[in-house]
Each structure stands twice: as structure tokens, then as C-alpha cells.
């Protein structure tokens, strides 16, 4: 199985495992939010991970000599076999994709928390210069940091609101009415405290956050 991560044009990111057939998707795939076809993007990702099968014809065996004796085939350098005649090297076999697909894959890697150095190396393998790759990754990284801080701020606001639930329940004498309801209110407050803590970490140190940024 091969893990595939895709970022749709609508901004949704989704991932799945697939058993490729001849280096390509075995079925169509679509964005779970907008329904856009993601098969082409998935095939582009598979092209960087699964080289196509070798289809070159095997070399013919030597014909036996008329006398019936066996021919002695001299040993050759097995470390670097020659490419059979008529077989062309495919860019997919080398893990190369077009520029647009490389940018999509790089953005997905940044979104899932890969380091800047790893993504720059990936783009350089796809033919980007050092300056172009560094500049593009820097922009993507800033976008991820901004998205994480926005997400962290939302968590802080939501968590603060949830932390007031047990306080309101206490002053409403909910504990005297039902201990179970009061316990539930305390649980909601603790969850709110966790959201506040997690949101603060995302705002102060977004680099520590791994995984998809999308809610």
C-alpha cells in the first residue's frame, strides 16, 4: 500500500492508502468536500513514489553450436548493465513530475509538517534552482504559520468560553439539582482548558505543530 496526500483546489487536504496498478490509481478519487476529481493529482503523487514496471524485452539466448557443445559466455560487468535497445527512460521512472505538480506536492508536504530543508531538496530534484526552491518554500511555510496561528486563536476563544460552563453551572446551583450534570459541566470546562493550552502553543510556537492544518 502507498500513502497518498492531496491538496484540492478548494483548499481541502485529504489522504488515503492505495494499492497502485502499474504505478497509477486503481480507481477514481474525488475531494470529500467539493467533489472535484483528484485522480490526476493522485497519479502524479504515485509517479514520485512508484516507478512504472520494466517492460523491456529479455535478451535472446545464444543458439547452440552445430556440434552440440555449449558456448562459454564471457562474464560482463554486472554492476552497470546496458540499457536494452529500444527502451526509453521515462521521467516517471526517475520520480520527475511537471512544475505545477511539484508545487502541489511541495505545498502538501509543508501542510503535513515536513521540514523546509526536505521540501527544498524535493523541489531541487524536480529541476528547481536553489533560489527558486528556497523562495517558494519560504512563502508556503509563512502561509502555514499564519494558518496555524489563526487556528490557534480560534481554539483559545472557544476554550475560554467552554471554561466558563462549570462556573455558570455552579452559580446556577446545578450541583444541587444533579451531580451528573455538574460533572458534565466540569468535563466541558476541562476540555476548554485543553483547547486554550493547545491554542496558545499553536500561536506561540506553530513550528511544533505537525499534521494537516485544516480543521
SELUM-677110 format. One record per atom (N, C-alpha, C): x, y, z; residue number from 1. Coordinates in steps of 0.05 Angstrom, whole numbers, plus 5000, padded with zeros to 4 digits. Layout:
BEGIN
+------+------+------+-----+
:   xx :   yy :   zz :   n :
+------+------+------+-----+
:    X :    Y :    Z : NUM :
...
+------+------+------+-----+
END
This chain:
BEGIN
+------+------+------+-----+
:   xx :   yy :   zz :   n :
+------+------+------+-----+
: 5017 : 4976 : 5000 :   1 :
: 5000 : 5000 : 5000 :   1 :
: 5018 : 5025 : 5000 :   1 :
: 5008 : 5046 : 4986 :   2 :
: 5023 : 5071 : 4984 :   2 :
: 5005 : 5093 : 4995 :   2 :
: 5016 : 5110 : 5013 :   3 :
: 5002 : 5132 : 5024 :   3 :
: 5002 : 5156 : 5005 :   3 :
: 4979 : 5167 : 4999 :   4 :
: 4977 : 5190 : 4981 :   4 :
: 4964 : 5213 : 4995 :   4 :
: 4976 : 5237 : 4993 :   5 :
: 4966 : 5261 : 5005 :   5 :
: 4961 : 5281 : 4983 :   5 :
: 4937 : 5293 : 4983 :   6 :
: 4928 : 5311 : 4962 :   6 :
: 4917 : 5336 : 4974 :   6 :
: 4923 : 5359 : 4961 :   7 :
: 4911 : 5384 : 4967 :   7 :
: 4893 : 5393 : 4944 :   7 :
: 4867 : 5394 : 4948 :   8 :
: 4848 : 5401 : 4927 :   8 :
: 4849 : 5431 : 4921 :   8 :
: 4839 : 5439 : 4898 :   9 :
: 4839 : 5467 : 4891 :   9 :
: 4821 : 5484 : 4909 :   9 :
: 4802 : 5471 : 4923 :  10 :
: 4785 : 5486 : 4942 :  10 :
: 4799 : 5491 : 4969 :  10 :
: 4822 : 5479 : 4972 :  11 :
: 4837 : 5483 : 4998 :  11 :
: 4835 : 5459 : 5016 :  11 :
: 4818 : 5440 : 5010 :  12 :
: 4815 : 5416 : 5027 :  12 :
: 4839 : 5397 : 5023 :  12 :
: 4849 : 5386 : 5044 :  13 :
: 4871 : 5367 : 5042 :  13 :
: 4860 : 5340 : 5052 :  13 :
: 4867 : 5319 : 5038 :  14 :
: 4858 : 5292 : 5046 :  14 :
: 4879 : 5272 : 5038 :  14 :
: 4879 : 5250 : 5052 :  15 :
: 4899 : 5229 : 5048 :  15 :
: 4885 : 5201 : 5049 :  15 :
: 4898 : 5182 : 5036 :  16 :
: 4888 : 5155 : 5035 :  16 :
: 4910 : 5136 : 5026 :  16 :
: 4906 : 5110 : 5031 :  17 :
: 4925 : 5089 : 5023 :  17 :
: 4913 : 5075 : 4999 :  17 :
: 4930 : 5068 : 4980 :  18 :
: 4920 : 5056 : 4955 :  18 :
: 4940 : 5035 : 4946 :  18 :
: 4931 : 5014 : 4933 :  19 :
: 4948 : 4994 : 4921 :  19 :
: 4949 : 5000 : 4891 :  19 :
: 4970 : 5014 : 4881 :  20 :
: 4971 : 5023 : 4853 :  20 :
: 4973 : 5000 : 4834 :  20 :
: 4962 : 5004 : 4810 :  21 :
: 4963 : 4985 : 4788 :  21 :
: 4980 : 4997 : 4766 :  21 :
: 5004 : 4985 : 4761 :  22 :
: 5023 : 4995 : 4742 :  22 :
: 5030 : 5024 : 4747 :  22 :
: 5033 : 5031 : 4773 :  23 :
: 5042 : 5057 : 4781 :  23 :
: 5020 : 5078 : 4780 :  23 :
: 4995 : 5071 : 4777 :  24 :
: 4973 : 5090 : 4775 :  24 :
: 4950 : 5082 : 4793 :  24 :
: 4931 : 5100 : 4797 :  25 :
: 4907 : 5094 : 4814 :  25 :
: 4891 : 5071 : 4803 :  25 :
: 4881 : 5054 : 4820 :  26 :
: 4864 : 5032 : 4811 :  26 :
: 4835 : 5039 : 4810 :  26 :
: 4828 : 5064 : 4818 :  27 :
: 4801 : 5074 : 4817 :  27 :
: 4801 : 5104 : 4819 :  27 :
: 4779 : 5117 : 4811 :  28 :
: 4778 : 5146 : 4812 :  28 :
: 4775 : 5155 : 4841 :  28 :
: 4785 : 5180 : 4847 :  29 :
: 4782 : 5191 : 4874 :  29 :
: 4773 : 5220 : 4871 :  29 :
: 4757 : 5229 : 4891 :  30 :
: 4746 : 5256 : 4890 :  30 :
: 4750 : 5270 : 4917 :  30 :
: 4750 : 5296 : 4917 :  31 :
: 4752 : 5312 : 4941 :  31 :
: 4727 : 5307 : 4958 :  31 :
: 4731 : 5302 : 4984 :  32 :
: 4708 : 5296 : 5001 :  32 :
: 4690 : 5321 : 5007 :  32 :
: 4700 : 5345 : 5000 :  33 :
: 4685 : 5370 : 5006 :  33 :
: 4671 : 5380 : 4981 :  33 :
: 4687 : 5386 : 4959 :  34 :
: 4675 : 5397 : 4935 :  34 :
: 4669 : 5377 : 4914 :  34 :
: 4679 : 5352 : 4917 :  35 :
: 4674 : 5331 : 4897 :  35 :
: 4691 : 5333 : 4872 :  35 :
: 4711 : 5351 : 4872 :  36 :
: 4728 : 5353 : 4848 :  36 :
: 4745 : 5328 : 4845 :  36 :
: 4749 : 5320 : 4820 :  37 :
: 4765 : 5296 : 4814 :  37 :
: 4794 : 5299 : 4821 :  37 :
: 4804 : 5281 : 4837 :  38 :
: 4832 : 5283 : 4846 :  38 :
: 4849 : 5260 : 4836 :  38 :
: 4838 : 5246 : 4815 :  39 :
: 4853 : 5223 : 4805 :  39 :
: 4879 : 5231 : 4792 :  39 :
: 4879 : 5253 : 4776 :  40 :
: 4904 : 5262 : 4763 :  40 :
: 4925 : 5270 : 4784 :  40 :
: 4917 : 5284 : 4804 :  41 :
: 4936 : 5292 : 4825 :  41 :
: 4946 : 5268 : 4840 :  41 :
: 4929 : 5248 : 4845 :  42 :
: 4938 : 5223 : 4858 :  42 :
: 4958 : 5208 : 4841 :  42 :
: 4953 : 5207 : 4815 :  43 :
: 4972 : 5194 : 4797 :  43 :
: 4998 : 5208 : 4796 :  43 :
: 4998 : 5235 : 4798 :  44 :
: 5023 : 5250 : 4799 :  44 :
: 5039 : 5243 : 4824 :  44 :
: 5025 : 5240 : 4847 :  45 :
: 5039 : 5233 : 4872 :  45 :
: 5050 : 5205 : 4870 :  45 :
: 5034 : 5186 : 4859 :  46 :
: 5044 : 5159 : 4856 :  46 :
: 5068 : 5157 : 4837 :  46 :
: 5069 : 5176 : 4818 :  47 :
: 5091 : 5175 : 4799 :  47 :
: 5118 : 5181 : 4813 :  47 :
: 5116 : 5196 : 4835 :  48 :
: 5141 : 5203 : 4850 :  48 :
: 5148 : 5180 : 4870 :  48 :
: 5130 : 5161 : 4874 :  49 :
: 5135 : 5140 : 4894 :  49 :
: 5137 : 5112 : 4882 :  49 :
: 5123 : 5107 : 4860 :  50 :
: 5122 : 5080 : 4849 :  50 :
: 5131 : 5082 : 4820 :  50 :
: 5156 : 5073 : 4814 :  51 :
: 5165 : 5073 : 4786 :  51 :
: 5149 : 5053 : 4770 :  51 :
: 5145 : 5059 : 4744 :  52 :
: 5130 : 5040 : 4727 :  52 :
: 5145 : 5014 : 4723 :  52 :
: 5131 : 4992 : 4718 :  53 :
: 5144 : 4966 : 4715 :  53 :
: 5161 : 4966 : 4690 :  53 :
: 5183 : 4952 : 4691 :  54 :
: 5202 : 4950 : 4668 :  54 :
: 5189 : 4932 : 4647 :  54 :
: 5187 : 4942 : 4623 :  55 :
: 5173 : 4928 : 4601 :  55 :
: 5192 : 4920 : 4579 :  55 :
: 5218 : 4922 : 4583 :  56 :
: 5237 : 4916 : 4561 :  56 :
: 5237 : 4886 : 4556 :  56 :
: 5241 : 4878 : 4531 :  57 :
: 5242 : 4850 : 4524 :  57 :
: 5268 : 4838 : 4533 :  57 :
: 5267 : 4813 : 4543 :  58 :
: 5291 : 4800 : 4552 :  58 :
: 5310 : 4794 : 4529 :  58 :
: 5336 : 4794 : 4535 :  59 :
: 5356 : 4789 : 4515 :  59 :
: 5354 : 4760 : 4505 :  59 :
: 5356 : 4755 : 4479 :  60 :
: 5353 : 4727 : 4468 :  60 :
: 5376 : 4710 : 4477 :  60 :
: 5370 : 4684 : 4482 :  61 :
: 5390 : 4665 : 4490 :  61 :
: 5407 : 4657 : 4466 :  61 :
: 5433 : 4652 : 4470 :  62 :
: 5450 : 4643 : 4447 :  62 :
: 5442 : 4616 : 4436 :  62 :
: 5444 : 4614 : 4410 :  63 :
: 5437 : 4588 : 4397 :  63 :
: 5459 : 4568 : 4402 :  63 :
: 5451 : 4542 : 4405 :  64 :
: 5471 : 4522 : 4410 :  64 :
: 5489 : 4518 : 4385 :  64 :
: 5513 : 4510 : 4389 :  65 :
: 5532 : 4506 : 4367 :  65 :
: 5524 : 4481 : 4352 :  65 :
: 5531 : 4479 : 4326 :  66 :
: 5524 : 4455 : 4310 :  66 :
: 5535 : 4429 : 4321 :  66 :
: 5558 : 4430 : 4335 :  67 :
: 5570 : 4406 : 4345 :  67 :
: 5556 : 4397 : 4371 :  67 :
: 5538 : 4413 : 4382 :  68 :
: 5524 : 4405 : 4406 :  68 :
: 5539 : 4413 : 4431 :  68 :
: 5563 : 4425 : 4429 :  69 :
: 5577 : 4434 : 4452 :  69 :
: 5566 : 4460 : 4462 :  69 :
: 5570 : 4466 : 4487 :  70 :
: 5559 : 4490 : 4499 :  70 :
: 5579 : 4513 : 4494 :  70 :
: 5567 : 4536 : 4489 :  71 :
: 5584 : 4560 : 4486 :  71 :
: 5589 : 4573 : 4512 :  71 :
: 5613 : 4582 : 4516 :  72 :
: 5621 : 4596 : 4541 :  72 :
: 5616 : 4626 : 4537 :  72 :
: 5599 : 4637 : 4553 :  73 :
: 5593 : 4665 : 4552 :  73 :
: 5611 : 4680 : 4570 :  73 :
: 5626 : 4699 : 4560 :  74 :
: 5645 : 4713 : 4578 :  74 :
: 5630 : 4730 : 4598 :  74 :
: 5640 : 4733 : 4622 :  75 :
: 5628 : 4749 : 4643 :  75 :
: 5630 : 4778 : 4636 :  75 :
: 5609 : 4793 : 4643 :  76 :
: 5608 : 4822 : 4638 :  76 :
: 5605 : 4836 : 4665 :  76 :
: 5607 : 4862 : 4664 :  77 :
: 5605 : 4878 : 4688 :  77 :
: 5575 : 4879 : 4696 :  77 :
: 5568 : 4865 : 4717 :  78 :
: 5540 : 4863 : 4725 :  78 :
: 5531 : 4888 : 4741 :  78 :
: 5549 : 4905 : 4750 :  79 :
: 5542 : 4928 : 4766 :  79 :
: 5529 : 4949 : 4750 :  79 :
: 5533 : 4950 : 4724 :  80 :
: 5521 : 4971 : 4707 :  80 :
: 5512 : 4959 : 4681 :  80 :
: 5490 : 4944 : 4680 :  81 :
: 5480 : 4932 : 4656 :  81 :
: 5472 : 4952 : 4635 :  81 :
: 5477 : 4948 : 4610 :  82 :
: 5470 : 4968 : 4589 :  82 :
: 5439 : 4968 : 4586 :  82 :
: 5429 : 4991 : 4577 :  83 :
: 5401 : 4994 : 4573 :  83 :
: 5394 : 4980 : 4547 :  83 :
: 5374 : 4961 : 4547 :  84 :
: 5368 : 4947 : 4522 :  84 :
: 5359 : 4966 : 4500 :  84 :
: 5366 : 4958 : 4475 :  85 :
: 5359 : 4975 : 4452 :  85 :
: 5329 : 4978 : 4450 :  85 :
: 5320 : 5002 : 4444 :  86 :
: 5292 : 5007 : 4441 :  86 :
: 5277 : 5015 : 4466 :  86 :
: 5290 : 5013 : 4489 :  87 :
: 5278 : 5020 : 4515 :  87 :
: 5285 : 5049 : 4522 :  87 :
: 5265 : 5066 : 4526 :  88 :
: 5269 : 5094 : 4532 :  88 :
: 5264 : 5098 : 4562 :  88 :
: 5281 : 5115 : 4574 :  89 :
: 5278 : 5121 : 4602 :  89 :
: 5255 : 5141 : 4605 :  89 :
: 5236 : 5134 : 4623 :  90 :
: 5213 : 5151 : 4628 :  90 :
: 5219 : 5169 : 4652 :  90 :
: 5210 : 5194 : 4650 :  91 :
: 5215 : 5213 : 4672 :  91 :
: 5202 : 5203 : 4698 :  91 :
: 5179 : 5189 : 4695 :  92 :
: 5165 : 5178 : 4718 :  92 :
: 5183 : 5158 : 4733 :  92 :
: 5199 : 5143 : 4717 :  93 :
: 5216 : 5123 : 4730 :  93 :
: 5237 : 5136 : 4747 :  93 :
: 5244 : 5162 : 4741 :  94 :
: 5263 : 5177 : 4757 :  94 :
: 5250 : 5193 : 4779 :  94 :
: 5224 : 5191 : 4781 :  95 :
: 5210 : 5206 : 4802 :  95 :
: 5206 : 5236 : 4794 :  95 :
: 5206 : 5243 : 4768 :  96 :
: 5204 : 5270 : 4760 :  96 :
: 5175 : 5276 : 4752 :  96 :
: 5166 : 5300 : 4759 :  97 :
: 5139 : 5309 : 4751 :  97 :
: 5141 : 5338 : 4740 :  97 :
: 5119 : 5348 : 4729 :  98 :
: 5120 : 5375 : 4718 :  98 :
: 5120 : 5395 : 4741 :  98 :
: 5125 : 5421 : 4734 :  99 :
: 5129 : 5442 : 4754 :  99 :
: 5104 : 5446 : 4771 :  99 :
: 5081 : 5447 : 4758 : 100 :
: 5056 : 5451 : 4774 : 100 :
: 5051 : 5429 : 4794 : 100 :
: 5055 : 5404 : 4785 : 101 :
: 5051 : 5381 : 4803 : 101 :
: 5071 : 5381 : 4825 : 101 :
: 5096 : 5389 : 4819 : 102 :
: 5117 : 5391 : 4840 : 102 :
: 5109 : 5412 : 4861 : 102 :
: 5098 : 5435 : 4853 : 103 :
: 5089 : 5455 : 4872 : 103 :
: 5066 : 5445 : 4889 : 103 :
: 5047 : 5430 : 4877 : 104 :
: 5025 : 5419 : 4892 : 104 :
: 5035 : 5399 : 4913 : 104 :
: 5054 : 5382 : 4905 : 105 :
: 5065 : 5363 : 4924 : 105 :
: 5081 : 5376 : 4946 : 105 :
: 5096 : 5397 : 4939 : 106 :
: 5111 : 5412 : 4959 : 106 :
: 5093 : 5426 : 4979 : 106 :
: 5071 : 5438 : 4969 : 107 :
: 5052 : 5450 : 4988 : 107 :
: 5040 : 5430 : 5007 : 107 :
: 5034 : 5406 : 4996 : 108 :
: 5023 : 5385 : 5013 : 108 :
: 5043 : 5376 : 5034 : 108 :
: 5068 : 5374 : 5026 : 109 :
: 5089 : 5366 : 5046 : 109 :
: 5091 : 5387 : 5068 : 109 :
: 5091 : 5413 : 5060 : 110 :
: 5092 : 5434 : 5081 : 110 :
: 5068 : 5433 : 5099 : 110 :
: 5044 : 5428 : 5087 : 111 :
: 5019 : 5427 : 5102 : 111 :
: 5020 : 5404 : 5123 : 111 :
: 5033 : 5382 : 5115 : 112 :
: 5033 : 5359 : 5133 : 112 :
: 5057 : 5360 : 5152 : 112 :
: 5072 : 5382 : 5152 : 113 :
: 5092 : 5386 : 5173 : 113 :
: 5120 : 5377 : 5165 : 113 :
: 5126 : 5372 : 5139 : 114 :
: 5153 : 5366 : 5131 : 114 :
: 5171 : 5390 : 5135 : 114 :
: 5196 : 5386 : 5140 : 115 :
: 5215 : 5408 : 5145 : 115 :
: 5220 : 5423 : 5119 : 115 :
: 5229 : 5449 : 5122 : 116 :
: 5234 : 5465 : 5098 : 116 :
: 5257 : 5453 : 5082 : 116 :
: 5278 : 5442 : 5096 : 117 :
: 5301 : 5431 : 5082 : 117 :
: 5293 : 5407 : 5064 : 117 :
: 5275 : 5390 : 5075 : 118 :
: 5266 : 5367 : 5059 : 118 :
: 5251 : 5375 : 5034 : 118 :
: 5233 : 5395 : 5037 : 119 :
: 5217 : 5404 : 5015 : 119 :
: 5234 : 5418 : 4994 : 119 :
: 5254 : 5434 : 5003 : 120 :
: 5272 : 5446 : 4984 : 120 :
: 5288 : 5425 : 4968 : 120 :
: 5297 : 5404 : 4981 : 121 :
: 5311 : 5383 : 4967 : 121 :
: 5293 : 5369 : 4947 : 121 :
: 5268 : 5366 : 4955 : 122 :
: 5249 : 5353 : 4936 : 122 :
: 5245 : 5370 : 4911 : 122 :
: 5242 : 5397 : 4914 : 123 :
: 5239 : 5414 : 4891 : 123 :
: 5264 : 5415 : 4874 : 123 :
: 5287 : 5414 : 4886 : 124 :
: 5312 : 5414 : 4871 : 124 :
: 5314 : 5389 : 4854 : 124 :
: 5305 : 5366 : 4865 : 125 :
: 5304 : 5342 : 4849 : 125 :
: 5286 : 5343 : 4825 : 125 :
: 5266 : 5361 : 4827 : 126 :
: 5247 : 5365 : 4805 : 126 :
: 5256 : 5386 : 4785 : 126 :
: 5280 : 5396 : 4789 : 127 :
: 5291 : 5415 : 4769 : 127 :
: 5291 : 5444 : 4778 : 127 :
: 5281 : 5450 : 4802 : 128 :
: 5281 : 5478 : 4812 : 128 :
: 5310 : 5486 : 4820 : 128 :
: 5316 : 5511 : 4816 : 129 :
: 5342 : 5521 : 4825 : 129 :
: 5340 : 5525 : 4856 : 129 :
: 5363 : 5528 : 4868 : 130 :
: 5364 : 5532 : 4897 : 130 :
: 5349 : 5557 : 4905 : 130 :
: 5352 : 5579 : 4891 : 131 :
: 5339 : 5604 : 4898 : 131 :
: 5309 : 5601 : 4895 : 131 :
: 5300 : 5590 : 4872 : 132 :
: 5271 : 5587 : 4867 : 132 :
: 5258 : 5569 : 4888 : 132 :
: 5271 : 5546 : 4894 : 133 :
: 5260 : 5527 : 4913 : 133 :
: 5259 : 5540 : 4941 : 133 :
: 5280 : 5554 : 4949 : 134 :
: 5281 : 5566 : 4976 : 134 :
: 5259 : 5588 : 4978 : 134 :
: 5256 : 5604 : 4957 : 135 :
: 5236 : 5626 : 4958 : 135 :
: 5208 : 5614 : 4959 : 135 :
: 5203 : 5594 : 4943 : 136 :
: 5176 : 5582 : 4942 : 136 :
: 5169 : 5568 : 4969 : 136 :
: 5188 : 5554 : 4980 : 137 :
: 5183 : 5541 : 5006 : 137 :
: 5180 : 5561 : 5028 : 137 :
: 5195 : 5583 : 5028 : 138 :
: 5192 : 5604 : 5048 : 138 :
: 5163 : 5615 : 5048 : 138 :
: 5153 : 5620 : 5024 : 139 :
: 5125 : 5631 : 5022 : 139 :
: 5105 : 5610 : 5032 : 139 :
: 5108 : 5585 : 5025 : 140 :
: 5090 : 5564 : 5034 : 140 :
: 5092 : 5561 : 5064 : 140 :
: 5116 : 5563 : 5075 : 141 :
: 5120 : 5560 : 5104 : 141 :
: 5106 : 5583 : 5119 : 141 :
: 5109 : 5607 : 5109 : 142 :
: 5096 : 5630 : 5121 : 142 :
: 5065 : 5627 : 5121 : 142 :
: 5055 : 5617 : 5099 : 143 :
: 5026 : 5612 : 5097 : 143 :
: 5017 : 5592 : 5118 : 143 :
: 5033 : 5571 : 5121 : 144 :
: 5026 : 5551 : 5141 : 144 :
: 5026 : 5562 : 5169 : 144 :
: 5047 : 5578 : 5176 : 145 :
: 5049 : 5590 : 5202 : 145 :
: 5025 : 5609 : 5208 : 145 :
: 5017 : 5624 : 5187 : 146 :
: 4994 : 5642 : 5191 : 146 :
: 4969 : 5627 : 5195 : 146 :
: 4965 : 5605 : 5180 : 147 :
: 4941 : 5588 : 5183 : 147 :
: 4940 : 5575 : 5211 : 147 :
: 4964 : 5567 : 5221 : 148 :
: 4964 : 5554 : 5247 : 148 :
: 4958 : 5575 : 5269 : 148 :
: 4967 : 5599 : 5266 : 149 :
: 4962 : 5620 : 5287 : 149 :
: 4932 : 5627 : 5287 : 149 :
: 4920 : 5628 : 5263 : 150 :
: 4891 : 5633 : 5262 : 150 :
: 4875 : 5610 : 5275 : 150 :
: 4883 : 5586 : 5269 : 151 :
: 4870 : 5563 : 5281 : 151 :
: 4874 : 5563 : 5312 : 151 :
: 4898 : 5570 : 5321 : 152 :
: 4904 : 5571 : 5350 : 152 :
: 4887 : 5592 : 5363 : 152 :
: 4883 : 5615 : 5351 : 153 :
: 4867 : 5636 : 5362 : 153 :
: 4838 : 5627 : 5365 : 153 :
: 4828 : 5613 : 5345 : 154 :
: 4800 : 5603 : 5347 : 154 :
: 4798 : 5583 : 5370 : 154 :
: 4818 : 5566 : 5374 : 155 :
: 4817 : 5547 : 5396 : 155 :
: 4817 : 5561 : 5423 : 155 :
: 4833 : 5583 : 5425 : 156 :
: 4834 : 5597 : 5450 : 156 :
: 4807 : 5610 : 5457 : 156 :
: 4795 : 5623 : 5437 : 157 :
: 4768 : 5635 : 5441 : 157 :
: 4747 : 5615 : 5449 : 157 :
: 4747 : 5592 : 5435 : 158 :
: 4727 : 5571 : 5441 : 158 :
: 4733 : 5559 : 5468 : 158 :
: 4758 : 5555 : 5475 : 159 :
: 4765 : 5543 : 5500 : 159 :
: 4758 : 5560 : 5524 : 159 :
: 4762 : 5587 : 5521 : 160 :
: 4755 : 5605 : 5543 : 160 :
: 4725 : 5605 : 5548 : 160 :
: 4710 : 5604 : 5527 : 161 :
: 4681 : 5602 : 5530 : 161 :
: 4672 : 5577 : 5544 : 161 :
: 4685 : 5554 : 5537 : 162 :
: 4678 : 5529 : 5549 : 162 :
: 4686 : 5528 : 5579 : 162 :
: 4708 : 5542 : 5586 : 163 :
: 4717 : 5541 : 5613 : 163 :
: 4697 : 5555 : 5632 : 163 :
: 4680 : 5573 : 5622 : 164 :
: 4660 : 5586 : 5638 : 164 :
: 4636 : 5569 : 5643 : 164 :
: 4634 : 5547 : 5629 : 165 :
: 4610 : 5530 : 5633 : 165 :
: 4607 : 5519 : 5661 : 165 :
: 4628 : 5507 : 5674 : 166 :
: 4625 : 5498 : 5701 : 166 :
: 4621 : 5521 : 5721 : 166 :
: 4632 : 5545 : 5715 : 167 :
: 4628 : 5568 : 5733 : 167 :
: 4598 : 5576 : 5733 : 167 :
: 4587 : 5578 : 5708 : 168 :
: 4559 : 5585 : 5706 : 168 :
: 4541 : 5563 : 5719 : 168 :
: 4549 : 5538 : 5715 : 169 :
: 4533 : 5516 : 5727 : 169 :
: 4534 : 5518 : 5757 : 169 :
: 4557 : 5525 : 5769 : 170 :
: 4559 : 5527 : 5798 : 170 :
: 4541 : 5549 : 5809 : 170 :
: 4543 : 5572 : 5797 : 171 :
: 4526 : 5595 : 5806 : 171 :
: 4497 : 5591 : 5800 : 171 :
: 4491 : 5572 : 5782 : 172 :
: 4463 : 5566 : 5776 : 172 :
: 4452 : 5544 : 5795 : 172 :
: 4469 : 5535 : 5814 : 173 :
: 4462 : 5514 : 5833 : 173 :
: 4456 : 5488 : 5819 : 173 :
: 4470 : 5483 : 5796 : 174 :
: 4466 : 5458 : 5782 : 174 :
: 4475 : 5434 : 5798 : 174 :
: 4495 : 5438 : 5815 : 175 :
: 4505 : 5415 : 5831 : 175 :
: 4484 : 5406 : 5850 : 175 :
: 4467 : 5424 : 5860 : 176 :
: 4445 : 5416 : 5878 : 176 :
: 4423 : 5401 : 5864 : 176 :
: 4421 : 5406 : 5838 : 177 :
: 4400 : 5393 : 5822 : 177 :
: 4408 : 5366 : 5813 : 177 :
: 4432 : 5364 : 5802 : 178 :
: 4442 : 5338 : 5791 : 178 :
: 4472 : 5338 : 5791 : 178 :
: 4484 : 5318 : 5805 : 179 :
: 4513 : 5315 : 5805 : 179 :
: 4524 : 5307 : 5778 : 179 :
: 4508 : 5291 : 5763 : 180 :
: 4517 : 5283 : 5736 : 180 :
: 4519 : 5307 : 5717 : 180 :
: 4499 : 5325 : 5718 : 181 :
: 4500 : 5348 : 5701 : 181 :
: 4524 : 5366 : 5709 : 181 :
: 4529 : 5368 : 5735 : 182 :
: 4551 : 5384 : 5744 : 182 :
: 4578 : 5372 : 5735 : 182 :
: 4579 : 5345 : 5736 : 183 :
: 4603 : 5331 : 5727 : 183 :
: 4608 : 5335 : 5697 : 183 :
: 4586 : 5335 : 5682 : 184 :
: 4588 : 5340 : 5653 : 184 :
: 4598 : 5369 : 5648 : 184 :
: 4588 : 5388 : 5664 : 185 :
: 4597 : 5415 : 5660 : 185 :
: 4627 : 5418 : 5667 : 185 :
: 4636 : 5404 : 5687 : 186 :
: 4665 : 5405 : 5694 : 186 :
: 4681 : 5393 : 5671 : 186 :
: 4671 : 5371 : 5659 : 187 :
: 4685 : 5359 : 5637 : 187 :
: 4687 : 5378 : 5613 : 187 :
: 4666 : 5393 : 5608 : 188 :
: 4667 : 5413 : 5586 : 188 :
: 4687 : 5434 : 5593 : 188 :
: 4688 : 5442 : 5618 : 189 :
: 4708 : 5462 : 5626 : 189 :
: 4737 : 5453 : 5622 : 189 :
: 4742 : 5427 : 5629 : 190 :
: 4769 : 5416 : 5625 : 190 :
: 4776 : 5414 : 5596 : 190 :
: 4757 : 5407 : 5580 : 191 :
: 4762 : 5406 : 5551 : 191 :
: 4769 : 5434 : 5541 : 191 :
: 4754 : 5454 : 5551 : 192 :
: 4760 : 5482 : 5543 : 192 :
: 4788 : 5490 : 5551 : 192 :
: 4797 : 5481 : 5575 : 193 :
: 4824 : 5488 : 5584 : 193 :
: 4845 : 5475 : 5566 : 193 :
: 4839 : 5450 : 5557 : 194 :
: 4858 : 5437 : 5538 : 194 :
: 4859 : 5452 : 5512 : 194 :
: 4836 : 5462 : 5502 : 195 :
: 4836 : 5477 : 5477 : 195 :
: 4852 : 5503 : 5480 : 195 :
: 4849 : 5516 : 5503 : 196 :
: 4864 : 5541 : 5507 : 196 :
: 4894 : 5535 : 5507 : 196 :
: 4903 : 5514 : 5521 : 197 :
: 4931 : 5507 : 5522 : 197 :
: 4942 : 5500 : 5494 : 197 :
: 4927 : 5484 : 5479 : 198 :
: 4935 : 5476 : 5453 : 198 :
: 4935 : 5500 : 5434 : 198 :
: 4916 : 5518 : 5437 : 199 :
: 4915 : 5542 : 5420 : 199 :
: 4939 : 5560 : 5426 : 199 :
: 4946 : 5563 : 5451 : 200 :
: 4969 : 5580 : 5458 : 200 :
: 4995 : 5569 : 5445 : 200 :
: 4998 : 5543 : 5446 : 201 :
: 5022 : 5530 : 5434 : 201 :
: 5022 : 5536 : 5404 : 201 :
: 4999 : 5534 : 5391 : 202 :
: 4998 : 5538 : 5362 : 202 :
: 5004 : 5567 : 5355 : 202 :
: 4996 : 5586 : 5372 : 203 :
: 5001 : 5614 : 5367 : 203 :
: 5030 : 5622 : 5373 : 203 :
: 5040 : 5612 : 5395 : 204 :
: 5067 : 5619 : 5404 : 204 :
: 5089 : 5604 : 5389 : 204 :
: 5084 : 5578 : 5385 : 205 :
: 5105 : 5560 : 5372 : 205 :
: 5091 : 5543 : 5351 : 205 :
: 5083 : 5555 : 5329 : 206 :
: 5069 : 5539 : 5308 : 206 :
: 5086 : 5518 : 5295 : 206 :
: 5113 : 5521 : 5296 : 207 :
: 5131 : 5502 : 5284 : 207 :
: 5129 : 5474 : 5297 : 207 :
: 5119 : 5474 : 5322 : 208 :
: 5117 : 5448 : 5336 : 208 :
: 5093 : 5432 : 5327 : 208 :
: 5075 : 5445 : 5313 : 209 :
: 5050 : 5431 : 5305 : 209 :
: 5055 : 5414 : 5280 : 209 :
: 5047 : 5389 : 5282 : 210 :
: 5050 : 5370 : 5259 : 210 :
: 5023 : 5363 : 5248 : 210 :
: 5023 : 5353 : 5224 : 211 :
: 4998 : 5344 : 5212 : 211 :
: 4984 : 5366 : 5196 : 211 :
: 4959 : 5359 : 5187 : 212 :
: 4944 : 5377 : 5170 : 212 :
: 4935 : 5401 : 5185 : 212 :
: 4935 : 5425 : 5172 : 213 :
: 4926 : 5450 : 5185 : 213 :
: 4896 : 5452 : 5184 : 213 :
: 4883 : 5440 : 5165 : 214 :
: 4854 : 5444 : 5162 : 214 :
: 4839 : 5433 : 5186 : 214 :
: 4817 : 5446 : 5192 : 215 :
: 4800 : 5437 : 5214 : 215 :
: 4787 : 5411 : 5207 : 215 :
+------+------+------+-----+
END
